[in-house]
Amino acid sequence: NNMASYKEYKCEGCGYTVNANPKGKDIVMMGEVYNYLCPDCKEIVEVLYPYGEKPEKIVCPECGSEKLEKWNPKTGKCPKCGVDMKATGVCLCVD
């Protein structure tokens, strides 16, 4: 059983926090999970690709936007204010 490790990231500017895999993607029991930035609702969201499936359209689970951009916490900026995100040291494990 593979446990996915997520870290909490916090914006140094506005305090926005998100839990994400440091690589921007992960493999869980249901399939592969990717992090995206939604420029419309200004959230970091996860999109699940079930094993063996590649969705034709990727839409934001929060607002339905199709303008999602791949995001990872090492290079990605805060979706609210554009400042760098830093790991807080809090770790979560999910399967």
C-alpha positions in Angstrom: 0.0 0.0 0.0 1.5 3.3 -1.1 0.9 6.2 1.1 1.0 9.6 -0.5 2.9 12.3 1.4 1.5 15.8 1.3 3.0 18.9 2.9 1.3 22.1 3.9 2.4 25.2 2.0 1.7 28.7 3.1 1.9 32.0 1.2 4.4 34.4 2.7 2.3 37.3 1.5 -1.3 36.7 2.3 -1.2 33.5 4.4 -3.1 31.2 2.0 -2.4 27.6 2.7 -2.7 24.4 0.6 -1.8 20.8 1.1 0.1 19.4 -1.8 2.7 16.9 -2.9 6.0 18.6 -3.4 6.3 17.2 -6.9 2.9 18.6 -7.9 1.5 15.1 -8.5 1.0 11.9 -6.7 -0.2 8.3 -7.1 -3.1 7.2 -4.8 -5.2 4.1 -4.7 -7.7 5.6 -7.2 -5.2 6.8 -9.7 -2.9 9.8 -10.3 -3.6 13.1 -8.7 -2.3 16.4 -10.2 -2.2 19.9 -8.7 -3.5 22.7 -10.8 -3.9 26.5 -10.3 -7.2 27.8 -11.4 -6.9 31.4 -12.4 -10.7 31.9 -12.3 -11.4 31.0 -8.7 -7.8 31.5 -7.6 -7.5 28.2 -5.8 -5.0 25.3 -6.0 -7.1 22.2 -6.8 -6.4 18.5 -7.3 -7.6 16.6 -10.3 -7.8 12.8 -10.2 -6.9 10.8 -13.3 -8.3 7.3 -12.7 -5.9 4.6 -13.8 -5.8 4.1 -17.5 -7.9 7.2 -18.2 -6.8 10.5 -19.6 -9.7 13.0 -19.4 -10.5 14.9 -22.6 -11.1 18.1 -20.7 -9.7 19.0 -17.4 -12.0 21.3 -15.4 -11.7 22.9 -12.0 -13.6 21.0 -9.4 -14.4 24.3 -7.6 -15.7 26.5 -10.4 -15.8 24.4 -13.6 -13.1 26.6 -15.4 -11.1 24.9 -18.2 -8.2 27.3 -17.8 -6.2 25.2 -15.3 -2.4 25.4 -15.2 -0.2 22.7 -13.8 1.1 23.8 -10.4 3.7 22.5 -8.0 4.7 24.1 -4.7 8.4 24.4 -5.5 8.0 26.7 -8.4 4.3 27.7 -8.2 3.2 31.0 -6.7 0.2 31.8 -4.4 -3.0 31.8 -6.5 -4.4 34.7 -4.4 -1.5 37.2 -4.5 1.4 35.7 -6.5 3.9 35.5 -3.7 6.1 32.4 -3.1 4.7 29.5 -1.1 6.9 27.9 1.6 6.5 24.5 3.3 5.3 24.9 6.9 6.7 21.5 8.1 3.2 20.0 8.6 3.0 16.6 6.8 -0.1 14.6 5.9 -0.3 11.0 4.7 -3.2 9.9 2.5 -4.0 6.8 0.5 
